[in-house]
Amino acid sequence: SVSAVIMAHTLNWILNGHIFVLMRYVAPVAKTEKQFEQYVEHMKYVVERSSCIDAVAIYGSYCRGELHKYSDLDARMLTKPGLWNGFCGALITLRLRFTAFFKAFPLDIYCYRNMQFMSTLSESERPVIILDRSSRLQNAYNTDVGA
């Protein structure tokens, strides 16, 4: 029914963290640089312990050095090949979104299974790579992990 679709879409929108990304424009919740660093460290801790995640990079104001108290954190993850790895990557993305939701942290994160989806991101930005097991991101961006 239409109401079920509306409810599912609304729940998905809230849990994906978009409510806090939107709130930075409507009623901003200021975050400190330390809070951004703490969330990045939390993300790194989670993904390093997952065998299904191949690479994680952060884009946007964080990598450009333009982070401010109303920024959001733009992160993209790549899973290792395979359907199971894709499923596990989706669960890890959901976990990170839940954490961000409960901390009222503006997180914009997506999980992909291959590099073709990363090509939609700006080529002018050199991402901060926090994990790159197969060197796919290092090769694509000619940069080092943690750069």
C-alpha positions as CSV (number, residue, x, y, z in Angstrom):
1,S,0.0,0.0,0.0
2,V,1.0,3.6,-0.4
3,S,1.3,4.2,3.4
4,A,3.7,1.3,3.7
5,V,5.9,2.7,1.0
6,I,5.8,6.2,2.6
7,M,6.6,4.8,6.0
8,A,9.5,2.6,4.7
9,H,10.9,5.5,2.7
10,T,10.7,7.8,5.7
11,L,12.4,5.3,8.0
12,N,15.1,4.7,5.4
13,W,15.7,8.5,5.1
14,I,16.0,8.9,8.9
15,L,18.3,5.9,9.4
16,N,20.5,6.8,6.5
17,G,21.5,9.9,8.5
18,H,19.9,12.4,6.1
19,I,17.9,14.0,8.8
20,F,21.1,15.3,10.4
21,V,22.6,16.3,7.1
22,L,19.4,18.3,6.4
23,M,19.5,19.7,9.9
24,R,22.8,21.4,9.2
25,Y,20.9,23.7,6.9
26,V,17.7,24.1,8.9
27,A,18.7,24.0,12.6
28,P,22.4,23.3,12.6
29,V,23.9,21.1,15.3
30,A,27.5,22.3,15.6
31,K,30.2,19.6,15.7
32,T,33.8,20.2,16.7
33,E,36.8,19.0,14.7
34,K,37.6,16.6,17.6
35,Q,34.1,15.0,17.1
36,F,34.8,14.6,13.4
37,E,38.2,13.0,14.2
38,Q,36.6,10.7,16.8
39,Y,33.9,9.5,14.3
40,V,36.6,8.9,11.7
41,E,38.6,6.8,14.2
42,H,35.4,4.9,15.1
43,M,34.7,4.2,11.5
44,K,38.3,3.1,10.9
45,Y,38.0,0.8,14.0
46,V,34.8,-0.8,12.6
47,V,36.0,-1.3,9.0
48,E,39.4,-2.6,9.9
49,R,37.8,-5.5,11.8
50,S,35.6,-6.4,8.9
51,S,36.9,-8.8,6.3
52,C,34.3,-7.8,3.7
53,I,35.4,-4.2,3.4
54,D,38.2,-3.5,1.0
55,A,38.5,0.3,1.0
56,V,37.1,3.4,2.7
57,A,37.7,7.0,1.7
58,I,36.4,10.4,3.0
59,Y,35.6,13.2,0.6
60,G,34.1,16.6,0.8
61,S,35.1,19.4,3.2
62,Y,37.1,16.9,5.4
63,C,39.6,16.0,2.7
64,R,39.7,19.6,1.3
65,G,40.7,21.0,4.7
66,E,37.5,23.1,4.8
67,L,35.8,21.3,7.7
68,H,33.6,23.6,9.8
69,K,31.2,23.1,12.6
70,Y,28.2,22.5,10.3
71,S,30.0,20.2,7.8
72,D,28.9,16.6,7.2
73,L,31.2,13.7,6.8
74,D,31.1,12.2,3.3
75,A,32.4,8.7,3.3
76,R,32.4,5.9,0.6
77,M,33.2,2.2,1.2
78,L,34.1,-0.5,-1.3
79,T,33.5,-4.1,-0.5
80,K,35.5,-7.0,-1.6
81,P,34.0,-8.9,-4.6
82,G,31.1,-11.2,-4.0
83,L,27.4,-11.1,-3.0
84,W,28.1,-12.0,0.6
85,N,30.7,-9.2,0.9
86,G,28.2,-6.8,-0.5
87,F,25.6,-7.9,2.0
88,C,28.0,-7.6,4.9
89,G,29.1,-4.2,3.7
90,A,25.5,-3.0,3.7
91,L,25.2,-4.2,7.3
92,I,28.4,-2.3,8.3
93,T,27.1,0.8,6.6
94,L,23.8,0.5,8.5
95,R,25.8,0.1,11.8
96,L,27.8,3.2,11.1
97,R,24.6,5.1,10.2
98,F,22.9,4.0,13.4
99,T,25.9,5.2,15.4
100,A,25.8,8.5,13.6
101,F,22.1,8.8,14.1
102,F,22.3,8.2,17.9
103,K,25.2,10.7,18.2
104,A,23.3,13.3,16.0
105,F,26.3,13.2,13.7
106,P,25.9,14.3,10.1
107,L,27.1,11.3,8.1
108,D,26.7,10.8,4.4
109,I,28.0,7.3,3.7
110,Y,27.4,4.8,0.9
111,C,28.8,1.4,0.2
112,Y,29.7,0.1,-3.3
113,R,30.8,-3.2,-4.7
114,N,32.9,-1.8,-7.5
115,M,34.9,1.3,-8.5
116,Q,32.5,2.4,-11.3
117,F,30.3,4.0,-8.7
118,M,33.2,6.0,-7.3
119,S,33.7,7.7,-10.7
120,T,30.7,10.0,-9.9
121,L,32.8,11.7,-7.2
122,S,34.8,14.8,-8.0
123,E,38.1,14.1,-9.6
124,S,39.5,17.3,-8.1
125,E,39.2,16.0,-4.6
126,R,42.0,13.8,-3.2
127,P,40.1,11.7,-0.6
128,V,41.5,10.8,2.8
129,I,41.8,7.0,2.5
130,I,41.4,5.3,5.8
131,L,41.5,1.7,4.5
132,D,42.7,0.3,1.1
133,R,43.5,-3.4,1.3
134,S,43.7,-4.0,-2.5
135,S,45.2,-0.5,-3.3
136,R,42.3,0.2,-5.6
137,L,41.8,3.7,-4.2
138,Q,45.5,4.5,-4.0
139,N,45.9,3.5,-7.7
140,A,42.8,5.5,-8.7
141,Y,43.8,8.7,-6.8
142,N,47.6,8.2,-6.8
143,T,47.7,8.8,-3.1
144,D,48.7,6.9,0.1
145,V,46.5,5.6,2.9
146,G,46.0,8.3,5.5
147,A,47.2,11.1,3.2
